[in-house]
Amino acid sequence: MKYYAGIFDGEGNVGIVKSHSKDPNRHYYYTLRAAVTNKSKVLLRRLREEFRGGIYPKGKNSDVFRWDTWSNDALSFLETVYPYLLIKSNAVWIAICFQRYIQIQGRRGGEGRGFLPYELEVRESAYQVMRKINKRSKSNCPAGQK
């Protein structure tokens, strides 16, 4: 697991994805996503075998691939690597708390009941905090390495 944590710290990312609902009576969906980008399909297949998710080409003619995992599968992965992270521990902690909150509150927005105002506020706050953490991480990179 330390190996996966090292790979994730260096070549992974975590975020909360905010998507518009097609239903005008609902607001947004907020979904946890963890990903690793790498040229090694062997590595990405191992991640998929252990933590589910999918493998996708990074671009049309690219030899780089991305492994994505979502929601509770992402939570399982992040809880496994969290103790060994050096760089992304703050972002992963926010992600873990977010998904645990979703588990407790349920997915009201996805079940047609809509979110209560405070639920929407908590999800939006987690989304905004994650955006700031990820933006700050990129700004700390040397020029040309974002």
Steps between C-alpha positions, in 0.01 A plus 500: 500500500795732555585455133149608393522798737829607341356468151190693604703774671702550183261426215154498650230749573190520711205729461133556549323529167203736481250419225176667397190292534285463189197527725414872547362425849842387621821694542827318455660164559826482693709187445835393642760400239854365537727443201853399403653591164782281369644336189504159667176315430633219723502736799157641417353151456630405845327803646179406319522140625543610860278809510267475201457799271586535134798565273475759224741649245611848608461633146407381154847394386670487838705222653398629844203353685290601799349272762189653659301381795193669645294537817529208744760321286711817513446515876631145539812586300561829682455347846754234404771739381433789743734385782797498259443827311749784527372755248127452451399418857297821554300457180443132570382573855239745363397238242461228765289727722287604202423144394430385856254789528333385175472148642333629816266749330422287199481613141176698521574693183534175308175358638278783381438649845736791458750624756410678817662847504765407759592184304560703188708747702720225648558342158575834336739595783692173461514557124639854544759392759618221270531744209716731714724217617547371146562849362759571769675168423535597134631847582780343707633309198807633319419677173398266222418207730131558565 
